[in-house]
């Protein structure tokens, strides 16, 4: 908070009064650090307005020459408005627009990031910055809307109508300096349209900065990926998914269509995992997608973790709903009222239910297909037990299944561990996780989580899920002892597909692990030209179809013969390579004469002739070898990027070298906050589309034996110098 008198509530109120603006209300509350905590603090304060919107004020610093003074870009918008720094920068013609650091905020406004507001802009600072305002705030429909605005303090909020807010900002204008209006809704739609059009890949390349020109693959034709993975990873990822026929863009930003080529991978995961959990006694069920506001907000800590991303239904036809209805971001509060209804005795335990469903989390960060989407598919298991011991056994059983999904199906190595207190599931007792790694970006990725919820949701003040203690002598009597059940929840989502693509894909496109590929083997006729006689052409095509059928019926493999006319073998090779088919078999006249086929591995490009005798066994063995080799290569890379660090000065260089830092850590929340802030502040600039540069804890690995033994009481935390409790993985992450 600024210390000058100009930042005081009295000074602000006086200034507004001079403009004939009277705040409808001013509240003092606990300091806030995020929109969700801000809203909660307001709602918990006596006499707070029942209906209001939050105003967000974002300060960006564009890239400038080292000797030039930066001109901050200040964006004022509704908290729910999507503000993409890349799109804003492109619209304004500014490079590498990034959130300003604390030093710049102090220099221009004398405030920290949690206190900044439109009221921080004064007649003296207005000419020194670019002020961008969302055009929706200028609409007549918002003139009477009540907006919460920081009174240049994270612990004080005043409320202005939309018309009064605009009146204040307009009062700062001069002939030379004006507010800049930007339609963020149109900007978002424009960005989506650009990305979803048939020329999306080409447009991405044209829009890339000049310094990214070397990302283009020299000589790439229209059907190729066209961008190098190691140079422009974000564009490469998008191109691979589109050219690999994995998805298509949808008319709603942040939502995507999963095409058969990707959805089939999800089906393979479903089939495998569903069978495993049913062996554990888990049953599938389905609960509605809607949840009332009253029910959703029963668990304060839980919903606070999701509140910024909750999508609400407020209208049915032309009628306003009496109470807003949320679309589930997760289903704890949807399901547990009915667990309380169904669980009447210890004999009803354990209760083990799973859903294969969708959830909606209105992600306002840069959406990325599979990784961060506003609607995604997953399974969510919710179980209840009599004892903590039973619950904890299941937590680890499920986590092991998640590890196997990644490692045995997707050939993606992961590290099992436990989340820090800061990173655990909101409202849970503790969270276990399997953590993956994307080598090209050096970022970790949370692959799947299994939570022990403890008795937090079964408490009397929550859902009151209780049974009589079966060991109590008074069971059935008036004074029988009651036990709150122990609960778990666990989930795996379509994010797994994105991680698989990022780990294995190359500059030719997808590389699919055989166990999840929709087509494991494609058979392509070769040696056919315009001069080839019809009888010869038919003979080769028939041999290809016969081989594919044999692989399907005898070998049980997913095989396909590509007999399409009008496409050259080379064009077909390129297409199937882009789509990541593990094995290509070629058959031409010479192959027929030798009773063989030429095999080509997608993962390595290695070619080898295979006899057609017992071909189904040979190809099956080849697919198994490919699956194994893909995992081994990925694991060697992951293991090689885990760097043991014991000196703070080595942390950021290791992160910048695209590694995961493993360091002795004290496990304190305050220390983790400091690690993220310090590592982000001193890191090299990142791509504008990339997530935060600050490092956070990924997990505390269960297997501590793989690292140098800690000396309890002697080994110190790398970050703060206090006694270390464990080796912990820290890294940038998705």
Buried (B, 14 or more C-beta within 10 A) or exposed (E): BBEEEBBBBEBBBEBBEEEEBEBEBEBEBEBBEEBBBBBBBBEEBEEBBEEBBBBBBBBBBBBEEEEEEBEBBBBBBBBEBBBBBBBBBBBBEBEBBBBBBEEBBEEBBBBBBBBBBBBBBEEEBBEEBBBBBBBBBBEEEBBEBBBBBBBBBBBBBBBBBBBBBBBBBEBBEEEEBEBBEBBBBEBBBBBBBBBBEEEBBEBBBEEBBEEBEEBBBEEBEEEBBBBBBEBBBBBBBBBBBBBBBBBBBBEEBBBBEBBEBBBBBBEBBBEBBBEBBEEBEBEEEEBEBEBBBEBBBBBEEBBBBBBBBBBEEEEEEEEEEEEBBBBBBBBBBBBBBBBBEEBEEBEBBBBBBBBBBBBBBBBBEBBBBBBBBBBBBBBBBBBBBBBEEBBBEBBBBBBBBBBBBBBBBBBBBBBBBBBBEBBBBBBBBBBBBBBBBBBBBBBBBBBBBBBBBBBBBBBEEBBBBBBBBEEBEEBEEEEBEEBBBBBBBBBBBBBBBBBBBBBBBBBBBBBBBBBBBBBBBBBBBBBBEEEBEEEBBEBBBEBBBBBBEBBBEEBEBBBBBBBEEEEEBEEBBBBBBBBBBBBBBBBBBEBBEEEBBBBBBBBEEEEEEBEBEEBBEBBBEBBEEBBEBBBEBBBEBBEEBBBBBBEBEBBBBBBBEBBBBBBBBBBBEEBBBEBBBBBBEBBEEBBBBBBBBBBBBBBBBEEBEEBEEBEEEEBBBBBBEEBBBBBBBBBBBB
